[in-house]
Amino acid sequence: MTHIHFDSETNYFYIQNSRMTYIIELYQNRHLLHRYWGPQISNFKAWNQAPNQKKTFAVFSDFDNPTESLEYYPHEFSLPYQGDYMEPSLEVTLANLSQIVHFHFQSYQIMEGTPELDGLPHARNNQDSPAQTLKVTFVDEQAQLTLEHYYTIFQHHDIILRSYKLINHGKHSVIINKLMSASIDIPFDNQVLTTFSGSHQAEFQLQKKEIHPGRSMQSTRRGASGPQYPPFLAISNDNTDDFSGEVKAMTLIYSGEHAESVERNQYDFVRLQIGLNPDGFSWKLEPNDRFQTPQAVLAYSQSGFNGMSQEFHHFTRDHLVPPQFTNRFAPILVNSWEMTYFDVNHEKMLSLISKAAQLGFEAVVLDDGWFLERENSRSSLGDWTVDREKFPDDLHPLIQACHEQGLQFGIWFEPEMISQRSILAKEKPHWIVRSKNHTPLYSRHQYCLDVSQIEVQDWLIDSLSQFISTYQVDYIKWDMNRHLVEHESQITILGSAKEFAHRYMLGLYRIIDSITKRFPDLLIENCSSGGGRLDYGMLYYFLQTWASDNTDGVDRQAIQDGASYLFHPYQITGHVSVTPNHQTQRHTPLQTRQNLASAINMGYELNLLEFSEEEEKQVREHISEYKQHRHLIKYGNFYRLKSPFTSNQTAWLFESQDKSHYQFIAFNNVFKVNQHHAIFKIPYLDQNANYVDQFGREFSGAELVHSGLHIPFAASDFQSYTLELSRVE
């Protein structure tokens, strides 16, 4: 059971479930200190705390007690200019230009469930997964500010949610320069920092490094979470791996500009912070107004990084993804893009639909190129009118053909974008995100629409809604193929130019929220040139995300492996594409590409019309097999067994919830002539049970756990192997 309580004798707040405890101390009625985060403890005495000592240059408020300095304490929330010289959680500028605030404890409240955030994605309440929330309220009576701290813990997940709400009760506006979603001080114990870096077509590349004295920060100024530095950090013991060891991790339920900071000070405290990027943020808080930060998600694991991933996976399935898709499979689709690119038309799509139905697909997606004068990436974004030269009878015959053959119809949009060469740009030039005073900057020959404007939001909501209703669309691929550069609105009056990026994101959330509420059964795939906006904010609205534009059978192993640290594989999509691959020109076997796509939310993106009879047979069999075991992929537990970041091989395991069925997938990338064997251990099996594979072979769990299994990879590059295991009862 979840349990939050306050011990008035020690001034400790206990935030805990049956496995994990998180303890904060109310100190001097002014500060919240971090005291513990780890395995369950019910009676904490803080015997690990060293007595304070007088230190030269330490700042103290009591003239007769120089040992009392904020610099010595592990904080949950920190303010500048008060003796704690590490990075603050909050920075404000008051009407008198003062930047100094002093908060005092006012009250606390324990509530059932999770808080709902107005205008922001957030953890959903779920009766099958109970939660409790602690709200601790502090006030600065002189500045007339109230600061609410929120902590949520879940019965079934070792997850803590954190966020803040700042309220202005005064008569004058206040400028918020910085307000992080979570900050926590942890004693340094030779932990290792884990983050991800990346780029377009090389997303979620694993990074590990030592934590040295000083501050390390990763962030984005792109108006999106971005593939370069996804919102994530973790610290772990130096001997922690995927299977064992302690991990403490953070991510953010937000899709815009974010920052993660790790700072080790002179007294060997490590401060972890995550939230809105303060370098690109400022907010004018008007009288009687409030500002809510995005929710930070803190995960704890005693079972290594696989344990951490399990916490994130289960939490997102129970509390984040749209609940209407909980018991619904995404359709196995074929996408037109790498078949036709912009050269799409009625005849090609009709042939693709017919072939897709024959091979067992469940949806056909019409990608870019379907709207007026869209022959390349230089024009027409924003003019969502069907090109009658390509589709003389409109899209209705195609949609009818899909539905008559039992297929869903999907279509591509890039709603947030506008082309210079478009009717919309000529009619609404003030809708473009650009500097008022300078020549605008392009990316992919296009601009961003200013969705911070209510007028633009309403237009997009109405336009998309009308299109979806008119054409009975079942599936949308929602793309975003450039990021913000000029953070400036031509019309919206802002308190600060640094408000724009966050207002853009709030506007986008309003658009998506409206569309998904009007069409709750519409499945929308999140795409931003692949993983450009792969984050928990988008997962709140969209069941699945296109993980990368790189569909190569080798590169994708690392991308999918890295993304699995935060996302369950069924929450990301990947397609079987043609060989040689269009991104890398690499040749990989069809079976390898199929096995790779089968480890996630699977589809195809190639010209099926050019396949031989033998290849069609392979595709038909692959789809049939995927349908048989996708229940395991969607609902099963996922484990990384061998990492592509440290090995020539990759191996993953899916486990049914009742631990009766398993799917093992392995890849051997470069064949080595002296490679005599490839042995894989499967540590998550019951050592006291026996298992049988699809070939009828029987194994003891103990042998597969400790000794392992030889995998007979073929003597060639880029080979793969799958094994199905069932527990013998």
Residue, then its C-alpha position, 0 to 999 in steps of 0.5 A: m500500500t502507498h503510505i504518506h505520513f508526517d512524523s511530528e517528532t522528527n519533522y520527517f515526511y515519509i513517502q513510501n510503498s511496500r518496496m521503496t521509501y522517500i524521506i524529506e525533512l521539514y527543517q526550521n520551518r523554512h526548508l525541505l531537505h532530502r534525507y533518504w531514497g531507497p529500499q523501504i525503511s519504516n523507522f528512520k533515525a538519520w544515523n548517516q548524517a555527519p554533525n555540522q562543522k564550522k567552515t571558512f566562508a560558509v554562510f550562516s544566519d545565527f551569529d552565535n552558531p556558525t555551524e548552521s549553514l545551508e551549504y552543508y545540507p542536502h536540499e529538495f528545493s534550493l533558493p539563490y543568495q542564501g548560502d547554498y551556492m549550488e544551482p538553485s531550483l527557483e529564480v525570480t525577479l520581484a517588482n522592486l527588482s529584488q531577486i531574494v525570496h524567503f519561504h516559510f512552511q504554511s501547511y501540508q495536505i495528503m490527497e488520494g490519486t495524482p494531481e491533474l495539471d491544467g494545460l499540461p500532460h500529466a500522470r493519469n489516475n488509475q483505479d487499478s494502480p492507486a496513488q497518493t500525493l503530498k502537497v507541501t505549501f510554503v509562503d513568502e509573505q513579503a513577496q506575497l508568493t505561495l510555492e506548492h511542492y507536489y510529491t506523488i507515489f504509486q502503490h505498484h510502481d517505484i516512482i515518485l512524481r514531482s512538480y511545483k506551482l508558484i502563485n502570485h498573490g501580490k498587486h505586481s507582476v513577478i518574473i520567473n527566471k527559473l523553476m525546475s520540476a525536481s531537484i534532489d541532493i544525494p551524497f556522492d558515492n562514486q556513482v556513474l552518470t548515464t544520459f543519452s545523446g543523438s542526432h537525426q537518424a542516430e537517436f538515443q545513443l547511450q552515454k556513461k561518464e564519471i561525475h567530477p566536481g563541478r556542474s554538467m548540463q545538457s539541454t535543448r533550445r529547439g522548441a522540442s525535446g529533441p534527439q540530441y539530448p532527450p530529457f533523461l538522466a540517471i546515476s548508479n553505482d559504478n558496478t551497476d549493469d542491466f541486471s543488478g545494482e542501484v539506479k536513480a533516474m529522472t525524466l520529464i512529462y514535457s515535449g519542449e525545451h528542457a534541461e538536466s543538470v548534475e552538480r557535485n560540490q565541495y562537500d561531495f553532494v551531488r545535485l540532480q535537477i530536471g525541468l524547463n531549460p532556464d537559459g531559454f525561459s522567463w515568465k511574467l506571473e501576473p497578480n492572482d496568476r499561477f505557474q505550474t511546472p511539468q511533472a518530473v518522473l523519478a524512478y528507483s531500481q535495485s535491479g539495475f537498468n532493466g529494473m529501472s526500465q520496468e518501472f518506467h514501462h509499467f508506470t507509462r502503461d498504467h498512468l500515461v498512455p491514452p487509456q482507450f488504447t490499453n486493450r487495443f492493438a495498433p494496426i500492422l501498417v504499410n506506409s507509402w513513403e519509401m515506396t513513392y516519396f512525393d510521387v504518389n497517386h490514385e493508381k499506386m495507392l489503390s494497388l498498394i491497398s489491394k496488395a496490403a489486404q492480400l498479405g494480411f496488413e491491417a492499415v495503409v498510410l498515405d504519406d507526404g505528397w497527397f495535397l495540392e502542388r506538393e511535389n517536393s519539400r519546398s511548398s504547400l504545407g498548410d494547404w491541406t487540400v487534396d491534389r486532384e491531379k494525383f487523385p481525380d476522384d478525391l480520397h474517398p475511393l481509396i478510403q472506401a477500398c481500404h474499408e471494404q477490404g478490412l483495412q484502416f486508412g491513415i494519412w500524413f500531416e505536418p500540422e505545425m508547419i507552413s511553407q513559404r510557397s503556400i496559400l496560407a502563408k500569403e493569406k496569414p503571414h503573421w502566423i509564421v514564427r519569425s523575427k519581425n525585424h529580420t529576414p526569416l530563417y528556413s529549415r527544410h524550406q519551411y517555417c513553423l506556425d505560431v501555435s502560441q496564438i489562439e487564432v492559429q490553435d483554433w484554425l488547426i483544431d477546426s481544419l484537422s477536425q473537418f478533414i478527419s470527419t470528412y474522410q473518415v480517417d482512422y490513423i494520422k501520422w503527425d510529423m514535425n520536420r524542423h525545430l524552432v529557431e527564431h523564438e518570436s511571435q509576430i502578434t502575441i504580446l509576451g511578458s518576455a521573449k523567453e516565454f515563447a517556447h513554452r507558450y508554443m508548447l502549451g498551444l500545441y498541447r491544447i491543439i492535440d488535446s482538443i483533437t484527441k478528445r473529439f476523436p478518441d478512437l483516432l490513433i495518432e502516431n507521433c513523428s518528428s523526423g523520427g525521435g525529435r520529440l520522443d518524450y513522455g509529454m507526447l506519450y500522454y496523447f499518442l500511443q506510439t512514436w516513430a523512433s527514427d527515420n533510420t530504418d537500417g537493420v543495424d543502426r536501429q538496434a542501438i536506437q531501439d535499445g536506447a529508447s527502451y530505457l524509457f519506453h516500452p517497445y510497443q510504444i515505439t514504431g519501426h518498419v521493415s524497409v527495403t535493402p539497400n537501406h535508403q539511409t545507410q545503403r547497407h544490405t541486410p537480410l529480410q529476416t533480420r529486418q523483420n525480426l528487428a521490427s517484430a520487437i516493437n510496434m511493427g509496420y512496413e515501408l517499401n514497395l510491396l508491388e516489386f516483391s517476388e512471390e517468395e518475398e511475398k510469402q515471407v511477408r505474409e508469414h511474418i505478419s501472421e507470426y507477428k499477429q500470433h505473438r504481438h500480445l506478448i510484445k504489447y503486454g509483456n515485460f521487456y529486458r535487455l540481455k546484450s547491448p549493441f553499445t558494447s557488443n557486436q551482438t544484441a539480445w532482447l527478451f519479452e516475458s508474458q505477465d504470468k511468466s509462462h511464455y517468452q520471446f528471445i530475439a538476438f542479432n549478430n552483426v559482423f561475422k568473424v571467421n574465428q567466431h566459434h560460438a555465440i552463447f546467450k544467458i537468459p537470467y530472468l527465467d525460473q531456475n526451478a522450472n523447465y521450458v520447451d521451445q518452438f522446436g520441441r527442445e526442453f531446457s531447465g531454467a537453471e541451465l539457461v540462466h547460468s550456462g546459457l544457450h548456443i545460438p547458431f547464427a549463419a556464417s554471414d553478416f547481419q544475422s538474427y535469431t528468434l526463440e520462443l520458450s514456454r514454461v512446462e507445467 
